[in-house]
């Protein structure tokens, strides 16, 4: 096939652990390895390159399952924020990177008094261990007493968030629900939260701010240490923060 320049598509099975079943020799032979990911409960699908001999693997394709089959989602940020309400507590907007593409997502949290002996800690789209870490930081460094409250965290639309840049968005959403304060609906929240409550730098902040500007957001709460060399965005007011408590003050309306 290679001598004749004939493309061949091979479809394989993926195990529960996320690996391609069968001999690894097949993965080494092919020029490109693609994974087609999705959740049966949501409409979108993600095409992700794991190996590419002739191009970058830092790109993804986002598709929507329609009655006529798969259709490309040209603007994933608008797709994931289409049903967002900006007047409710416990909700804010963060920005994640899928490959090199910035995508705005809605992060939701619900904090309610527990009715059981042990408070529930439930998360969807976020690692539950990361949520537990952020809860400990909020309690120790900010003074929020969450030990007798159930905490539920969700990333709307079924998006899976793995990068630390979403930490601040999760923490702000939890504090917003706990204090019943509404996060500024025109603001996005970006940053990694350290164990001492410091807000750490994130990569590619310029791309994230450009996406926020394109989607019409007017404010951005970001790490102060990431602002070096970042040009000002027209129409976007950037607030650099160094501590978690400072970020909370900047985020609430």
TAVENJO-V561503 format. One record per residue. N is the residue number from 1. RES is the residue in three letters. OMEGA is omega in radians with two decimals (none if undefined). Layout:
N|RES|OMEGA / N|RES|OMEGA
This chain:
1|UNK|3.13 / 2|UNK|3.12 / 3|UNK|-3.10 / 4|UNK|-3.14 / 5|UNK|3.12 / 6|UNK|3.11 / 7|UNK|3.12 / 8|UNK|3.05 / 9|UNK|3.09 / 10|UNK|-3.11 / 11|UNK|-3.07 / 12|UNK|-3.13 / 13|UNK|3.10 / 14|UNK|-3.11 / 15|UNK|3.13 / 16|UNK|3.14 / 17|UNK|3.12 / 18|UNK|3.13 / 19|UNK|3.09 / 20|UNK|-3.11 / 21|UNK|3.10 / 22|UNK|-3.09 / 23|UNK|3.12 / 24|UNK|3.13 / 25|UNK|-3.13 / 26|UNK|3.13 / 27|UNK|-3.14 / 28|UNK|-3.09 / 29|UNK|-3.01 / 30|UNK|3.13 / 31|UNK|-3.07 / 32|UNK|3.12 / 33|UNK|-3.09 / 34|UNK|3.04 / 35|UNK|3.13 / 36|UNK|-3.00 / 37|UNK|3.09 / 38|UNK|3.12 / 39|UNK|-3.09 / 40|UNK|-3.11 / 41|UNK|-3.12 / 42|UNK|-2.99 / 43|UNK|-3.00 / 44|UNK|3.07 / 45|UNK|-3.12 / 46|UNK|3.05 / 47|UNK|-3.02 / 48|UNK|3.11 / 49|UNK|3.09 / 50|UNK|3.13 / 51|UNK|3.10 / 52|UNK|-3.10 / 53|UNK|-3.02 / 54|UNK|3.14 / 55|UNK|-3.09 / 56|UNK|3.02 / 57|UNK|-3.09 / 58|UNK|3.07 / 59|UNK|3.08 / 60|UNK|2.97 / 61|UNK|-3.14 / 62|UNK|-3.08 / 63|UNK|3.10 / 64|UNK|3.12 / 65|UNK|-3.14 / 66|UNK|-3.13 / 67|UNK|3.10 / 68|UNK|-3.13 / 69|UNK|-3.09 / 70|UNK|3.08 / 71|UNK|-3.11 / 72|UNK|3.02 / 73|UNK|-3.06 / 74|UNK|-3.11 / 75|UNK|-3.09 / 76|UNK|-3.12 / 77|UNK|3.12 / 78|UNK|-3.14 / 79|UNK|-3.08 / 80|UNK|-3.13 / 81|UNK|-2.99 / 82|UNK|-3.09 / 83|UNK|-3.09 / 84|UNK|2.99 / 85|UNK|-3.09 / 86|UNK|-3.06 / 87|UNK|-3.11 / 88|UNK|3.08 / 89|UNK|3.11 / 90|UNK|-3.12 / 91|UNK|3.01 / 92|UNK|-3.09 / 93|UNK|3.05 / 94|UNK|-3.14 / 95|UNK|3.10 / 96|UNK|3.08 / 97|UNK|2.98 / 98|UNK|-2.96 / 99|UNK|3.05 / 100|UNK|-3.09 / 101|UNK|3.05 / 102|UNK|-3.14 / 103|UNK|3.08 / 104|UNK|-3.13 / 105|UNK|3.09 / 106|UNK|3.11 / 107|UNK|-3.08 / 108|UNK|3.08 / 109|UNK|3.08 / 110|UNK|3.11 / 111|UNK|-3.10 / 112|UNK|3.10 / 113|UNK|-3.10 / 114|UNK|3.08 / 115|UNK|-3.08 / 116|UNK|3.14 / 117|UNK|-3.12 / 118|UNK|-3.14 / 119|UNK|3.11 / 120|UNK|3.06 / 121|UNK|-3.04 / 122|UNK|3.13 / 123|UNK|3.09 / 124|UNK|-3.11 / 125|UNK|3.14 / 126|UNK|3.09 / 127|UNK|-3.09 / 128|UNK|3.11 / 129|UNK|3.09 / 130|UNK|3.10 / 131|UNK|3.12 / 132|UNK|3.11 / 133|UNK|-3.12 / 134|UNK|3.07 / 135|UNK|3.12 / 136|UNK|3.12 / 137|UNK|3.11 / 138|UNK|-3.12 / 139|UNK|-3.06 / 140|UNK|-3.00 / 141|UNK|-3.09 / 142|UNK|3.10 / 143|UNK|3.08 / 144|UNK|-3.11 / 145|UNK|-3.05 / 146|UNK|-3.02 / 147|UNK|-3.13 / 148|UNK|-3.12 / 149|UNK|2.95 / 150|UNK|-3.13 / 151|UNK|3.11 / 152|UNK|-3.14 / 153|UNK|-3.09 / 154|UNK|2.99 / 155|UNK|-3.01 / 156|UNK|3.10 / 157|UNK|3.13 / 158|UNK|3.12 / 159|UNK|3.07 / 160|UNK|-3.10 / 161|UNK|-3.11 / 162|UNK|-3.02 / 163|UNK|-3.09 / 164|UNK|-3.13 / 165|UNK|3.12 / 166|UNK|-3.09 / 167|UNK|-3.06 / 168|UNK|3.10 / 169|UNK|3.12 / 170|UNK|-3.12 / 171|UNK|-3.14 / 172|UNK|3.12 / 173|UNK|3.12 / 174|UNK|3.13 / 175|UNK|3.13 / 176|UNK|3.13 / 177|UNK|-3.12 / 178|UNK|-3.09 / 179|UNK|-3.12 / 180|UNK|3.08 / 181|UNK|-3.11 / 182|UNK|3.05 / 183|UNK|3.13 / 184|UNK|-3.09 / 185|UNK|3.13 / 186|UNK|-3.08 / 187|UNK|2.93 / 188|UNK|-3.04 / 189|UNK|-3.07 / 190|UNK|3.04 / 191|UNK|3.02 / 192|UNK|-3.11 / 193|UNK|3.09 / 194|UNK|-3.07 / 195|UNK|3.11 / 196|UNK|3.11 / 197|UNK|3.11 / 198|UNK|3.10 / 199|UNK|-3.04 / 200|UNK|-3.08 / 201|UNK|3.07 / 202|UNK|-3.11 / 203|UNK|3.02 / 204|UNK|3.13 / 205|UNK|-3.13 / 206|UNK|3.10 / 207|UNK|-3.13 / 208|UNK|3.14 / 209|UNK|3.11 / 210|UNK|3.09 / 211|UNK|3.09 / 212|UNK|3.10 / 213|UNK|-3.12 / 214|UNK|-3.13 / 215|UNK|3.03 / 216|UNK|3.10 / 217|UNK|-3.02 / 218|UNK|-3.12 / 219|UNK|3.08 / 220|UNK|3.05 / 221|UNK|-2.98 / 222|UNK|3.08 / 223|UNK|3.11 / 224|UNK|-3.09 / 225|UNK|3.13 / 226|UNK|-3.03 / 227|UNK|-3.14 / 228|UNK|3.10 / 229|UNK|3.13 / 230|UNK|3.12 / 231|UNK|-3.14 / 232|UNK|3.10 / 233|UNK|3.13 / 234|UNK|3.09 / 235|UNK|-3.14 / 236|UNK|3.09 / 237|UNK|-3.06 / 238|UNK|3.09 / 239|UNK|3.09 / 240|UNK|-3.10 / 241|UNK|-3.14 / 242|UNK|-3.11 / 243|UNK|-3.10 / 244|UNK|3.14 / 245|UNK|3.07 / 246|UNK|3.12 / 247|UNK|3.12 / 248|UNK|3.12 / 249|UNK|-3.12 / 250|UNK|-3.03 / 251|UNK|-3.05 / 252|UNK|3.11 / 253|UNK|none
